[in-house]
Amino acid sequence: MAGQGMERREVLRVMALAAAASGFPGFSRWAFACDHLGADPAPRPAEYSPQFFTPAEYSAVERLTEMIIPSDGTPGAREAGVAEFIDFMVWSDPSVHYRFRYGLTWLDSLSDRLHARPFRELPQAQQTEILEHLAYKNRYRAGEEEGRAFFKLLREYTLMGFYTTRIGLEDLDYPGLKVLYEKLPGCPHHGDPEHRHLPPIKV
């Protein structure tokens, strides 16, 4: 499911949404791109404990996000901890609880009907075949409208979770990273108590 990019103009909008999640201390991998600008970060837990999804549901969400943004030579959704972000965001918004839980149930029902196993237990080729019918218009199948709506919702949350991390912004080659991460040089005038004679800093 590669190629699911995000327009640069969307970055600032989703950054504002993700900033609210960044204070949650339970993330083990997901980190807001601007977290380093505050105080020293608190220690992270070794593993993430899902707040909304059951263990089986969370395993499926992890696999789905990895398929949407795979690790193809560069870090992907797994390395960025996108499933953690989605779980927290869904938990924080009761209006989407039913849509996510129903969507995962629908996906397992389809998988069970086609292959007699839940989606998370299928081999990769069968998982890919199922998702291609939900993701690509030229492969749509009648009767799978609810599945397509769920996949669209999950993809939106996946992109939001990925492109609000440093890993995601680096993938975009986002120019703001130069401002966010480059350190200013130290002052070379240690013995000078005042700097009024120096020219102003150019931004």
N, C-alpha and C positions, 0 to 999 in steps of 0.2 A: 504493500500500500504506500510505496514511496511517492514523493512528489506532492505531499499534502502541505504546501507552504502557507505562510501567512504574509499578507501585504505589510510593508513597513509602516504604513499609516495606521495599522491596527495595533501596533506594538504599544503605543502610549495608552490606548484605551484598556487593553488587557493588563498592562502593568498596574494601573490604578486598581483594578479588581483584585489582582493577586497580592497587592500590598497588604490588604486586610487579612489575608491568610498567613502572611509571613511571620506573625507573632506567635503562631501555634508552636509549642515546644516539642510536639511529638514526631515531627518529620525526621526520618533517618537519612534521606537522600535529597528530597526536594528542597531547594533553597531559592528564595527570591533573589533576583539579580542584584538588588541594591542592599542586601543584608549587611554587607561588609562596611557600609557607610556609618553604621551605628556603633554601639559599644561592642566589646569582645563577645562573640557568640557563645551562647550557653552550650554545654556538652550535649551531643545528640544521642538518642537511644540507639542501641545496636540494631534493632528491628522496629519497623513501623507496626503499630497496632491499629487496625482499621476501626474507624469510628462509626461507620454506617454499614458497609458491606459485610456479609458473612465471610468466613475464610474462603469458601468455595467461590463466592461472587468476586471477592477481591482477586483471587487467582485468575479468574476469567478476565477481569478488567486489566490486570497486568499484561496478560497475553495479548489482548486486543490493542492496547496502547503500543506494545512492541511491534505489532504488525502494521500499525498506522505510521509510526516513525521508527523504523528499524535501525539497528546499529550496523550500517553498511559502510564500514571504514571510518566512521566518525561516531561519537557517542549519540545514542538515541534516547527514546522515551524511558527505557529501563535505567540507564545511567543517570538521567535527570530526575528520576523518582516521580514520574508523571502520575502513576496510579495513586500515590500518596496524596497528591494535590487533588485529584478527582474525588477521592473518598472524602477528604475534608470539606471540599466545596459542596458536595452533595449533602453531606451531613449538616452543613450550615444552612441549607436552603430546602425547607420542607416542600416547597412547591415542585421540586423535581424528584422527590423520593420515589413516587409511583412510576414515573417515566423510566427511571434507571432500573428499578427492581423488575418492572414488567418487561423491559427490554431484554434483560439478562435471562429471565424466565423464557421469553419467546425464543431467544437464540438457542437455549438448551433444548427446548421442545423441538425445534427444527432439526438440530443436530441428532437428537435421539430418534426422530422419525427417519432421517436419512441414513444414519450410521449406528444407531443403537448405543450411543455414548454421549455424555455431555460435551459441550464444545471444548472445554479446557483439556479434555482427555484425548481429543482427536490428534492424529499426526498432522504435521504442518501443512501438507498438501491438501488435506481435506478441510482444514480451517481456512486456508486461502481460497479454496473453491467456493466455500459458503460466503465469505466476505466479498468476493468479487461480484457476486450477484446482488449484493446490497450496496456496493460502492460505485459501480460503473453503470451508467444509464444504458449502454448498449448490451448489458447483460442482465437487466432487470427481468424478474419472473413475476407473473401474476400471482396475487395472494401474499406477497411478501412486503406490502406497503408498510406495515408496522415495524418490520425489521429494518427497512431502509430509514425510517424516521429515527429509530434508536441509533443506528450507526451514524447518522448525521449529527445527532446530539453528542454522542460519545466522541466523535472526531473533533467537534468544536471545543469540547473540554480538554481533549488531548493537546490540541494546538495551543490553547491558552496556558496549560500547565507547562508545556515544553518551552514556548517562546517567552516566558517570563523568568527563565533561569539563564544563567550565564552561558550554559551549554547551548541553549536555543538561540540566544542573541549572537553568539559566535557563528552559529550555522547560517544566520542571516547576514553575517558581516555587518552588523548594526553599527553605524558610526558612533553612536552614543557610548559604546564601550570604551572609547579612548578617553572620554571624560570620566566614566565611572571607575575605571581600573588603573589608568596610568597614574603613577605617583608623581607629585610635584617634586622638583629637585629641592634639596636642602639649601638653606640660606648660606651663602659663602662668606657673609660679613659677620662672623660671630662676635668680633670685638666692637662692632658698631652699635651703640645703644639706640640710634634712631636711623630711619631710612628715608627721611623726607627728601633727600637729594636724589633718590633713585627714581627712574621713570616708572610709571604705573605698569602693572602687569597686564599684558595683552591676552585676552581670552579668544 
